[in-house]
Amino acid sequence: MNIEASRRLQHFQTGIFAALNEKKDALVQSGKKVYNLSVGTPDFPVAEHVKQALIKAAENPDNFHYSLKDLPEMLEAVRTYYQKRFGVEISVDEITSVNGSQEGIAHIGMALCNPGDVVLLPNPGYPVFEVGAYFGFAEQYFYDLKEENNFLPKFEDIPEDIAKRAKYIMVSYPYNPVCAVATKEFYEELIAFARKYNIIIVHDNAYSDIIYDGVYGGSFLEYPGAKEIGVELFSLSKSFNLTGARVSFLIGNKQVIDAVKLLRSQYDFGMFLPIQHAAIAALTGPLDGVKAQCAKYQERRDALCKGLRSIGWDIRDSEGTMFAWAKIPAGFHSSQEFCMELMDKTGVICTPGDAFGSMGEGYVRFALVLPVEVIHEMVTVIDQSGILKK
Ligand SMILES: Cc1ncc(COP(=O)(O)O)c(C=O)c1O
């Protein structure tokens, strides 16, 4: 019997990237020295007190039952964390856990949209943003993020009829993949725009703890009026090296939170209890490790961005996130062409910018997941390969 997946799933066929992945896998298996900077999984370890909380909780057989809900202690830990870290007052019914921001973003369109609604999405875009709109049967409108505007949107370029039909706008700073941060003025403008057209703001805040050069990494909810119109995804993945645990929170406007909770109650029986205990330990424990880790990412950022500039590749300094975003060197016609040749000549693996949408064409993204010494070595390998002198 020939079984075909649904037509809706055909949307996700990505032929070109499958080829790129195949090449990447072949290279990794070939035994050749590989510098894999394509995947954004932190190589830093989880903090000991967080690991111990998880282990201790896993020793109790009761913690293997369905949790069915967020533990009140965990919600309280999130509430207190937002108060101390960002000076933001939220109540526990303005918080829900999600199984990673990825899951929350993928489903938020289903909780909020009706056919005919529009979702405003950034281009370049973190891929799951589009998935959320697609799963919500919404029309997608992509707003451009251009380097000359420091990768911030120009709200005046969004047509009025689109803005009027928009249900929510996805925004994220510090932003993966473009590695830019947003100003206070930007958030004020965003809130004013959203208020004018009754648009919900969904702010993905995965990198508030990975921000460079002493710039403050805050929360969207710090801005006056934010909670009346928006929600924020707050992930423990990158700040606390808990990517595999899948623990994040959606925080803010209660009506949005209630809609997402209702949807989640239909397909989820709650977060694994030992993970909830690990989250409590992370949020209530010392945060000096988080700061120290940001400093290490900054050293890597410097090794990569300054290093590549020193060999004649003029790339911007990443302002935040655990990535760097680089214009492809002269002489190449596409991000994929450059990535393929870079892999062949140097063993360096990065992500072609068009994986994030049409505005990503002409760029590549490096994940800062290797130690400084290895990044120095990689820069030398790139230099010696002659790829920049094409
Ligand atoms: C911008 C952005 N949002 C969300 C995520 C997913 O985070 P989580 O691990 O909480 O699902 C990532 C992960 O790389 C990301 O870069």
Ligand as a Chemical Component Dictionary entry (heavy atoms), coordinates in Angstrom:
data_LIG
# 
_chem_comp.id                   LIG 
_chem_comp.type                 NON-POLYMER 
_chem_comp.pdbx_formal_charge   0 
_chem_comp.three_letter_code    LIG 
# 
loop_
_chem_comp_atom.comp_id 
_chem_comp_atom.atom_id 
_chem_comp_atom.alt_atom_id 
_chem_comp_atom.type_symbol 
_chem_comp_atom.charge 
_chem_comp_atom.model_Cartn_x 
_chem_comp_atom.model_Cartn_y 
_chem_comp_atom.model_Cartn_z 
_chem_comp_atom.pdbx_ordinal 
LIG C1 C1 C 0 14.981 32.742 17.915 1  
LIG C2 C2 C 0 14.736 31.410 18.539 2  
LIG N1 N1 N 0 13.530 31.142 19.048 3  
LIG C3 C3 C 0 13.245 29.956 19.603 4  
LIG C4 C4 C 0 14.199 28.953 19.661 5  
LIG C5 C5 C 0 13.809 27.635 20.236 6  
LIG O1 O1 O 0 13.998 27.659 21.605 7  
LIG P1 P1 P 0 13.496 26.455 22.525 8  
LIG O2 O2 O 0 14.670 25.577 22.753 9  
LIG O3 O3 O 0 12.991 27.122 23.752 10 
LIG O4 O4 O 0 12.421 25.732 21.785 11 
LIG C6 C6 C 0 15.464 29.180 19.158 12 
LIG C7 C7 C 0 16.468 28.117 19.186 13 
LIG O5 O5 O 0 17.514 28.179 18.578 14 
LIG C8 C8 C 0 15.744 30.447 18.576 15 
LIG O6 O6 O 0 16.945 30.721 18.071 16 
# 
loop_
_chem_comp_bond.comp_id 
_chem_comp_bond.atom_id_1 
_chem_comp_bond.atom_id_2 
_chem_comp_bond.value_order 
_chem_comp_bond.pdbx_ordinal 
LIG C1 C2 SING 1  
LIG C2 N1 SING 2  
LIG C2 C8 DOUB 3  
LIG N1 C3 DOUB 4  
LIG C3 C4 SING 5  
LIG C4 C5 SING 6  
LIG C4 C6 DOUB 7  
LIG C5 O1 SING 8  
LIG O1 P1 SING 9  
LIG P1 O2 DOUB 10 
LIG P1 O3 SING 11 
LIG P1 O4 SING 12 
LIG C6 C7 SING 13 
LIG C6 C8 SING 14 
LIG C7 O5 DOUB 15 
LIG C8 O6 SING 16 
# 
